[in-house]
Amino acid sequence: MISARFFYAGEHCTGCSVEGHAGYAEEGADIVCASVSSAVQTVANLMTEIYHLPVSAEETEKTAAIVLRLDKPDDSGNADRLFAGLELQFQLLAEAYPAYIQLRHMEV
């Protein structure tokens, strides 16, 4: 199962952690893992390469984990919007594949 945690400081999302494998199908054919990976990569690229937000990205291949963390407050609001879009995508995936992805909100 994929575990996605979104970290909030009040109303502002400060990061997310996505870990695990869906186990929906064999490696290379798992559409749930592919969807999650694609969504995270897109948001990470938007944050770092397009909007140049103060965000760090860490990947751990052994545990299939990626962490996106806002390093300082983002006054533009773009980080909140991008994290909200990622969370919405995960919610839609969780509705379609409830046994394969779990979402949590964490207050930091």
Helices and strands as residue ranges (DSSP letters): E 2-9, E 12-19, H 31-45, I 46-50, E 55-60, E 65-70, H 78-96, E 101-107
